[in-house]
Amino acid sequence: MNYRIAIDPQLDLSAVEFTEAWNASQYNEDAPAVVKSDSSESFLSPEITVVLIAAAVSIPASVISNFVTEVLKKKFLEKKAPKVSVTTTTTPEGQPVLIIKQSEE
């Protein structure tokens, strides 16, 4: 199953940073990530960066949310890392998209 991960630019986490961190983690073996630059994702804001995870197993949104939180904590050692929320939607073709945004909490 392919997952699209859409990252809100307010998080200051690029698709490349996410992809490198994901692929350096234990998740890479079952679900490698690549940066996706595809203008056909027109239902998403053009400022949102997209990563594609090709998973051999199902990945709960909570795992991805926790992973992003940990990456942000490492990135913002000097400052408080932003909290994230994950919303699940689907593309017009029916593929899942996890939208990662800065939480309002």
CYANA upper distance limits for C-alpha pairs under 8 A (distance plus 0.5 A):
  1 MET  CA     54 ALA  CA      6.54
  1 MET  CA     55 ALA  CA      5.83
  1 MET  CA     56 ALA  CA      6.97
  1 MET  CA     57 VAL  CA      7.80
  1 MET  CA     58 SER  CA      7.81
  2 ASN  CA     52 LEU  CA      7.21
  2 ASN  CA     53 ILE  CA      6.10
  2 ASN  CA     54 ALA  CA      4.96
  2 ASN  CA     55 ALA  CA      6.40
  2 ASN  CA     95 GLN  CA      7.78
  2 ASN  CA     96 PRO  CA      8.07
  3 TYR  CA     52 LEU  CA      6.21
  3 TYR  CA     53 ILE  CA      5.55
  3 TYR  CA     54 ALA  CA      6.93
  3 TYR  CA     55 ALA  CA      7.87
  3 TYR  CA     95 GLN  CA      7.64
  3 TYR  CA     96 PRO  CA      6.18
  3 TYR  CA     97 VAL  CA      6.49
  3 TYR  CA     98 LEU  CA      7.79
  4 ARG  CA     50 VAL  CA      7.03
  4 ARG  CA     51 VAL  CA      6.21
  4 ARG  CA     52 LEU  CA      5.11
  4 ARG  CA     53 ILE  CA      6.82
  4 ARG  CA     95 GLN  CA      8.31
  4 ARG  CA     96 PRO  CA      6.96
  4 ARG  CA     97 VAL  CA      5.15
  4 ARG  CA     98 LEU  CA      6.69
  5 ILE  CA     50 VAL  CA      6.01
  5 ILE  CA     51 VAL  CA      5.47
  5 ILE  CA     52 LEU  CA      6.67
  5 ILE  CA     53 ILE  CA      7.97
  5 ILE  CA     97 VAL  CA      6.33
  5 ILE  CA     98 LEU  CA      5.40
  5 ILE  CA     99 ILE  CA      6.54
  5 ILE  CA    100 ILE  CA      7.72
  6 ALA  CA     48 ILE  CA      6.51
  6 ALA  CA     49 THR  CA      6.15
  6 ALA  CA     50 VAL  CA      5.02
  6 ALA  CA     51 VAL  CA      7.00
  6 ALA  CA     97 VAL  CA      7.45
  6 ALA  CA     98 LEU  CA      6.56
  6 ALA  CA     99 ILE  CA      5.16
  6 ALA  CA    100 ILE  CA      6.48
  7 ILE  CA     11 LEU  CA      7.94
  7 ILE  CA     13 LEU  CA      7.78
  7 ILE  CA     14 SER  CA      7.99
  7 ILE  CA     15 ALA  CA      7.71
  7 ILE  CA     48 ILE  CA      6.06
  7 ILE  CA     49 THR  CA      5.85
  7 ILE  CA     50 VAL  CA      6.84
  7 ILE  CA     99 ILE  CA      6.64
  7 ILE  CA    100 ILE  CA      5.46
  7 ILE  CA    101 LYS  CA      7.00
  8 ASP  CA     12 ASP  CA      8.39
  8 ASP  CA     47 GLU  CA      8.04
  8 ASP  CA     48 ILE  CA      5.68
  8 ASP  CA     49 THR  CA      7.51
  8 ASP  CA     99 ILE  CA      7.95
  8 ASP  CA    100 ILE  CA      6.51
  8 ASP  CA    101 LYS  CA      5.56
  8 ASP  CA    102 GLN  CA      7.70
  9 PRO  CA     13 LEU  CA      7.31
  9 PRO  CA     14 SER  CA      7.93
  9 PRO  CA     47 GLU  CA      7.02
  9 PRO  CA     48 ILE  CA      6.39
  9 PRO  CA     49 THR  CA      7.74
 10 GLN  CA    101 LYS  CA      8.01
 10 GLN  CA    102 GLN  CA      7.21
 11 LEU  CA     82 PRO  CA      7.44
 11 LEU  CA    101 LYS  CA      7.46
 11 LEU  CA    102 GLN  CA      6.50
 13 LEU  CA     17 GLU  CA      6.79
 13 LEU  CA     18 PHE  CA      7.19
 13 LEU  CA     72 LEU  CA      8.06
 14 SER  CA     18 PHE  CA      6.77
 14 SER  CA     49 THR  CA      7.22
 15 ALA  CA     19 THR  CA      6.46
 15 ALA  CA     35 VAL  CA      6.42
 15 ALA  CA     49 THR  CA      6.10
 15 ALA  CA     50 VAL  CA      6.62
 15 ALA  CA     51 VAL  CA      6.33
 16 VAL  CA     20 GLU  CA      6.56
 16 VAL  CA     35 VAL  CA      6.85
 17 GLU  CA     21 ALA  CA      6.65
 18 PHE  CA     22 TRP  CA      6.49
 18 PHE  CA     51 VAL  CA      8.36
 18 PHE  CA     68 VAL  CA      8.17
 18 PHE  CA     71 VAL  CA      8.26
 19 THR  CA     23 ASN  CA      6.46
 19 THR  CA     33 ALA  CA      6.03
 19 THR  CA     34 VAL  CA      6.54
 19 THR  CA     35 VAL  CA      7.14
 19 THR  CA     51 VAL  CA      7.44
 20 GLU  CA     24 ALA  CA      6.63
 21 ALA  CA     25 SER  CA      6.87
 21 ALA  CA     71 VAL  CA      7.72
 22 TRP  CA     26 GLN  CA      8.41
 22 TRP  CA     27 TYR  CA      7.09
 22 TRP  CA     28 ASN  CA      6.82
 22 TRP  CA     32 PRO  CA      7.99
 22 TRP  CA     33 ALA  CA      7.24
 23 ASN  CA     27 TYR  CA      7.47
 23 ASN  CA     28 ASN  CA      5.17
 23 ASN  CA     32 PRO  CA      6.44
 23 ASN  CA     33 ALA  CA      6.82
 24 ALA  CA     28 ASN  CA      7.26
 27 TYR  CA     31 ALA  CA      6.25
 27 TYR  CA     32 PRO  CA      7.66
 28 ASN  CA     32 PRO  CA      4.94
 28 ASN  CA     33 ALA  CA      7.68
 30 ASP  CA     55 ALA  CA      6.35
 30 ASP  CA     56 ALA  CA      5.88
 30 ASP  CA     57 VAL  CA      7.11
 31 ALA  CA     53 ILE  CA      6.41
 31 ALA  CA     54 ALA  CA      5.76
 31 ALA  CA     55 ALA  CA      4.46
 31 ALA  CA     56 ALA  CA      6.54
 31 ALA  CA     57 VAL  CA      7.87
 32 PRO  CA     53 ILE  CA      6.22
 32 PRO  CA     54 ALA  CA      6.36
 32 PRO  CA     55 ALA  CA      7.38
 33 ALA  CA     51 VAL  CA      7.10
 33 ALA  CA     52 LEU  CA      6.05
 33 ALA  CA     53 ILE  CA      4.79
 33 ALA  CA     54 ALA  CA      6.96
 34 VAL  CA     51 VAL  CA      6.23
 34 VAL  CA     52 LEU  CA      5.82
 34 VAL  CA     53 ILE  CA      7.01
 35 VAL  CA     50 VAL  CA      6.86
 35 VAL  CA     51 VAL  CA      5.02
 35 VAL  CA     52 LEU  CA      6.65
 36 LYS  CA     49 THR  CA      8.40
 36 LYS  CA     50 VAL  CA      5.86
 36 LYS  CA     51 VAL  CA      5.60
 36 LYS  CA     52 LEU  CA      6.32
 37 SER  CA     49 THR  CA      8.33
 37 SER  CA     50 VAL  CA      7.27
 41 GLU  CA     91 THR  CA      8.30
 42 SER  CA     46 PRO  CA      7.90
 43 PHE  CA     91 THR  CA      8.18
 44 LEU  CA     48 ILE  CA      7.43
 55 ALA  CA     59 ILE  CA      8.00
 59 ILE  CA     63 VAL  CA      7.28
 59 ILE  CA     64 ILE  CA      8.06
 60 PRO  CA     64 ILE  CA      7.48
 61 ALA  CA     65 SER  CA      6.63
 61 ALA  CA     86 VAL  CA      7.34
 61 ALA  CA     88 THR  CA      8.26
 61 ALA  CA     98 LEU  CA      7.67
 62 SER  CA     66 ASN  CA      6.50
 62 SER  CA     86 VAL  CA      8.38
 63 VAL  CA     67 PHE  CA      6.57
 64 ILE  CA     68 VAL  CA      6.66
 65 SER  CA     69 THR  CA      6.71
 65 SER  CA     84 VAL  CA      7.33
 65 SER  CA     85 SER  CA      7.39
 65 SER  CA     86 VAL  CA      6.80
 65 SER  CA    100 ILE  CA      7.97
 66 ASN  CA     70 GLU  CA      6.74
 67 PHE  CA     71 VAL  CA      6.76
 68 VAL  CA     72 LEU  CA      6.60
 68 VAL  CA     84 VAL  CA      8.20
 69 THR  CA     73 LYS  CA      6.68
 69 THR  CA     81 ALA  CA      8.17
 69 THR  CA     82 PRO  CA      8.34
 69 THR  CA     83 LYS  CA      7.28
 69 THR  CA     84 VAL  CA      7.19
 70 GLU  CA     74 LYS  CA      6.88
 71 VAL  CA     75 LYS  CA      6.69
 72 LEU  CA     76 PHE  CA      6.45
 72 LEU  CA     81 ALA  CA      6.13
 72 LEU  CA     82 PRO  CA      7.72
 73 LYS  CA     77 LEU  CA      6.60
 73 LYS  CA     80 LYS  CA      7.91
 73 LYS  CA     81 ALA  CA      5.67
 75 LYS  CA     81 ALA  CA      8.33
 76 PHE  CA     80 LYS  CA      6.87
 76 PHE  CA     81 ALA  CA      5.96
 77 LEU  CA     81 ALA  CA      8.21
 82 PRO  CA    102 GLN  CA      6.82
 82 PRO  CA    103 SER  CA      7.91
 83 LYS  CA    102 GLN  CA      6.29
 83 LYS  CA    103 SER  CA      5.74
 83 LYS  CA    104 GLU  CA      8.45
 83 LYS  CA    105 GLU  CA      7.94
 84 VAL  CA    100 ILE  CA      7.03
 84 VAL  CA    101 LYS  CA      6.04
 84 VAL  CA    102 GLN  CA      5.04
 84 VAL  CA    103 SER  CA      5.12
 85 SER  CA    100 ILE  CA      6.31
 85 SER  CA    101 LYS  CA      5.93
 85 SER  CA    102 GLN  CA      6.68
 85 SER  CA    103 SER  CA      5.61
 86 VAL  CA     98 LEU  CA      6.73
 86 VAL  CA     99 ILE  CA      6.01
 86 VAL  CA    100 ILE  CA      5.19
 86 VAL  CA    101 LYS  CA      6.98
 87 THR  CA     98 LEU  CA      6.20
 87 THR  CA     99 ILE  CA      5.61
 87 THR  CA    100 ILE  CA      7.15
 88 THR  CA     96 PRO  CA      7.37
 88 THR  CA     97 VAL  CA      6.24
 88 THR  CA     98 LEU  CA      5.14
 88 THR  CA     99 ILE  CA      6.74
 89 THR  CA     96 PRO  CA      6.37
 89 THR  CA     97 VAL  CA      5.69
 89 THR  CA     98 LEU  CA      6.97
 89 THR  CA     99 ILE  CA      8.12
 90 THR  CA     94 GLY  CA      5.77
 90 THR  CA     95 GLN  CA      5.67
 90 THR  CA     96 PRO  CA      4.87
 90 THR  CA     97 VAL  CA      5.78
 91 THR  CA     95 GLN  CA      5.71
 91 THR  CA     96 PRO  CA      6.98
 91 THR  CA     97 VAL  CA      7.27
